[in-house]
Amino acid sequence: MENLELKELITSNQNLIYSIALKFKGDMEDLFQVGCIGLINAYKNYDSRFNTKFTTYAYPYIFGEIYKYVLQNKNIKVNQELAKLSMAISKAHDFLSQKYGREPSDLEISAFLEVPIYKLTEVRNTMEVISLDDEKNDVNLYQFIPSELINEDLILLKDAISKLEREERDLILKRYFYNMTQSEIAKLNGINQVKVSREEGKVLSKLRSYM
């Protein structure tokens, strides 16, 4: 990529990079530079046949690079309180769902955990899987499967992923899109690498059975 083309690419998408960088704590210029790496990688891999806007396609690339940087950089630590609260919210959601036989509201989860509702929103903005589809507000992981797969395979994969639980989709996204290692995921979730490996195996087996 020529320097001029690279400069134009970054300039035309700098607002997107900054908007994503603002979701993290750290030196904004450092986060921006890392985000630029994600943008360039997205540009190199983008194919108009995905039928997806470039900014939508680039979003997870940028987020993923910054996310990995935050985890790996010793001077920028992921907020452990939010990480633990994210796990607590997930467990509370499952418990209340079984108790009430329906989806619990944020107010119910907030009351159960004895934390203000705004904390739930803060955790979701920081820890949850980022939406890749502006219109459907859903994680379309299947959009990023290699293009050599035929349409029928894409349809089957899309359907299989949609049947996964939120935590299972989150694991697949981190492993196969953000390219996080099992150890990185284990550290983030406060569990050991063996458990992540087992969970990944279960999810992949489930995907295969759905397909």
C-alpha positions as CSV (number, residue, x, y, z in Angstrom):
1,M,0.0,0.0,0.0
2,E,1.4,3.4,-1.0
3,N,2.0,6.0,1.7
4,L,-0.5,8.4,0.2
5,E,-3.2,5.7,0.0
6,L,-2.4,4.6,3.5
7,K,-2.7,8.2,4.8
8,E,-6.1,8.7,3.0
9,L,-7.4,5.4,4.4
10,I,-6.5,6.4,8.0
11,T,-7.7,10.0,7.6
12,S,-11.1,8.9,6.2
13,N,-11.6,6.5,9.0
14,Q,-10.0,8.2,12.0
15,N,-13.3,9.0,13.6
16,L,-14.2,5.3,13.6
17,I,-10.9,4.4,15.2
18,Y,-11.2,7.1,17.9
19,S,-14.8,6.1,18.7
20,I,-13.6,2.5,19.3
21,A,-10.4,3.6,21.2
22,L,-12.6,5.6,23.6
23,K,-14.1,2.3,24.9
24,F,-10.8,1.5,26.5
25,K,-8.6,3.1,29.2
26,G,-5.1,4.1,28.1
27,D,-3.1,6.6,26.2
28,M,-5.4,7.7,23.3
29,E,-2.6,8.1,20.8
30,D,-1.2,4.6,21.5
31,L,-4.7,3.1,21.2
32,F,-5.2,5.0,17.9
33,Q,-2.0,3.7,16.4
34,V,-3.0,0.1,17.3
35,G,-6.4,0.8,15.9
36,C,-4.7,1.8,12.6
37,I,-3.1,-1.6,12.4
38,G,-6.6,-3.2,12.6
39,L,-7.9,-0.8,10.0
40,I,-5.0,-1.7,7.6
41,N,-5.6,-5.4,8.1
42,A,-9.3,-5.0,7.4
43,Y,-8.5,-3.1,4.2
44,K,-6.2,-5.9,3.1
45,N,-8.8,-8.6,3.7
46,Y,-11.9,-6.7,2.6
47,D,-13.9,-8.1,-0.3
48,S,-16.9,-6.3,-1.7
49,R,-18.5,-9.7,-2.2
50,F,-19.2,-9.8,1.5
51,N,-21.9,-7.3,0.7
52,T,-21.0,-5.4,3.9
53,K,-19.9,-1.8,4.3
54,F,-16.2,-1.3,4.8
55,T,-16.7,0.5,8.1
56,T,-18.9,-2.3,9.4
57,Y,-16.3,-4.9,8.3
58,A,-13.4,-2.9,9.7
59,Y,-15.0,-2.3,13.1
60,P,-14.1,-5.8,14.6
61,Y,-10.6,-5.7,13.2
62,I,-10.0,-2.4,14.9
63,F,-11.7,-3.4,18.1
64,G,-9.8,-6.7,18.1
65,E,-6.4,-5.2,17.7
66,I,-7.0,-2.6,20.5
67,Y,-8.6,-5.3,22.7
68,K,-5.6,-7.6,22.3
69,Y,-3.2,-4.7,23.0
70,V,-5.0,-3.8,26.2
71,L,-4.8,-7.3,27.4
72,Q,-1.1,-7.7,26.5
73,N,0.3,-4.3,27.5
74,K,1.6,-4.3,31.0
75,N,0.8,-0.6,31.4
76,I,-2.9,-0.9,30.4
77,K,-4.9,-3.3,32.5
78,V,-8.4,-4.5,31.8
79,N,-10.7,-3.3,34.6
80,Q,-10.9,-6.5,36.8
81,E,-14.0,-5.2,38.5
82,L,-15.8,-5.1,35.2
83,A,-14.5,-8.6,34.2
84,K,-15.7,-10.1,37.4
85,L,-19.0,-8.3,37.2
86,S,-19.4,-9.5,33.6
87,M,-19.2,-13.1,34.8
88,A,-21.6,-12.4,37.7
89,I,-24.1,-10.9,35.3
90,S,-24.0,-13.9,33.0
91,K,-24.5,-16.3,36.0
92,A,-27.3,-14.1,37.4
93,H,-29.0,-14.1,34.0
94,D,-28.9,-17.9,33.8
95,F,-30.2,-18.3,37.4
96,L,-33.0,-15.8,37.0
97,S,-34.0,-17.2,33.6
98,Q,-34.5,-20.6,35.2
99,K,-36.2,-19.1,38.3
100,Y,-38.7,-17.0,36.3
101,G,-39.0,-19.1,33.2
102,R,-38.3,-16.1,31.0
103,E,-35.7,-13.5,30.2
104,P,-34.9,-11.4,33.3
105,S,-35.0,-7.6,33.0
106,D,-32.0,-5.4,33.7
107,L,-33.8,-4.2,36.8
108,E,-34.2,-7.7,38.1
109,I,-30.5,-8.5,37.4
110,S,-29.5,-5.2,39.0
111,A,-31.5,-5.9,42.1
112,F,-30.3,-9.5,42.4
113,L,-26.6,-8.5,42.2
114,E,-27.2,-5.3,44.2
115,V,-25.5,-3.1,41.6
116,P,-26.8,0.0,39.8
117,I,-28.2,-0.5,36.3
118,Y,-25.7,1.8,34.8
119,K,-23.0,-0.7,35.8
120,L,-24.7,-3.3,33.6
121,T,-24.5,-1.0,30.7
122,E,-20.9,-0.2,31.4
123,V,-20.0,-3.8,31.5
124,R,-21.8,-4.6,28.3
125,N,-20.2,-1.7,26.4
126,T,-16.8,-2.9,27.5
127,M,-17.0,-6.7,27.7
128,E,-19.7,-7.9,25.4
129,V,-19.4,-9.0,21.8
130,I,-19.4,-6.1,19.5
131,S,-22.2,-5.9,17.0
132,L,-21.0,-6.3,13.4
133,D,-24.3,-5.6,11.7
134,D,-25.9,-2.1,12.2
135,E,-29.3,-3.1,10.9
136,K,-29.8,-6.4,12.7
137,N,-27.7,-5.5,15.7
138,D,-26.4,-9.1,15.7
139,V,-23.0,-10.7,15.6
140,N,-22.7,-12.0,12.0
141,L,-19.6,-14.0,12.5
142,Y,-20.4,-16.0,9.4
143,Q,-19.6,-12.9,7.3
144,F,-15.9,-13.5,8.0
145,I,-15.7,-17.1,7.0
146,P,-13.3,-17.6,4.0
147,S,-15.1,-16.7,0.8
148,E,-14.2,-20.1,-0.8
149,L,-17.0,-21.7,1.2
150,I,-20.1,-22.2,-1.0
151,N,-23.3,-20.4,-0.1
152,E,-25.0,-23.5,1.3
153,D,-22.1,-23.8,3.8
154,L,-22.4,-20.2,4.8
155,I,-26.2,-20.6,5.4
156,L,-25.6,-23.7,7.5
157,L,-22.9,-22.0,9.5
158,K,-25.0,-18.9,10.1
159,D,-27.8,-21.0,11.3
160,A,-25.6,-23.1,13.6
161,I,-23.9,-20.0,15.2
162,S,-27.3,-18.4,15.8
163,K,-28.2,-21.5,17.9
164,L,-25.3,-21.1,20.3
165,E,-25.6,-19.5,23.7
166,R,-24.2,-15.9,24.1
167,E,-21.1,-17.2,26.0
168,E,-20.5,-19.8,23.3
169,R,-20.7,-17.2,20.5
170,D,-18.4,-15.0,22.5
171,L,-15.8,-17.8,22.8
172,I,-15.9,-18.5,19.1
173,L,-15.6,-14.8,18.2
174,K,-12.6,-14.4,20.5
175,R,-10.8,-17.5,19.3
176,Y,-11.4,-17.4,15.6
177,F,-11.9,-13.7,14.8
178,Y,-9.9,-11.8,17.4
179,N,-7.3,-14.6,17.3
180,M,-7.0,-14.7,21.1
181,T,-5.2,-17.6,22.6
182,Q,-6.9,-19.9,25.1
183,S,-4.6,-18.5,27.8
184,E,-5.7,-14.9,27.0
185,I,-9.3,-15.9,27.3
186,A,-8.7,-17.8,30.5
187,K,-7.0,-14.8,32.0
188,L,-9.8,-12.4,31.0
189,N,-12.5,-14.7,32.3
190,G,-10.7,-15.6,35.5
191,I,-10.6,-19.3,34.8
192,N,-7.8,-21.8,33.7
193,Q,-6.7,-22.6,30.2
194,V,-7.8,-26.2,30.5
195,K,-11.4,-25.1,31.1
196,V,-11.3,-22.9,28.1
197,S,-10.0,-25.7,26.0
198,R,-12.8,-28.0,27.1
199,E,-15.4,-25.4,26.5
200,E,-14.1,-24.7,23.0
201,G,-14.2,-28.4,22.2
202,K,-17.8,-28.6,23.4
203,V,-18.8,-25.6,21.3
204,L,-17.1,-26.9,18.1
205,S,-18.8,-30.3,18.6
206,K,-22.1,-28.5,19.0
207,L,-21.5,-26.5,15.8
208,R,-20.7,-29.7,13.9
209,S,-23.9,-31.4,15.2
210,Y,-26.0,-28.4,14.2
211,M,-24.5,-28.5,10.7
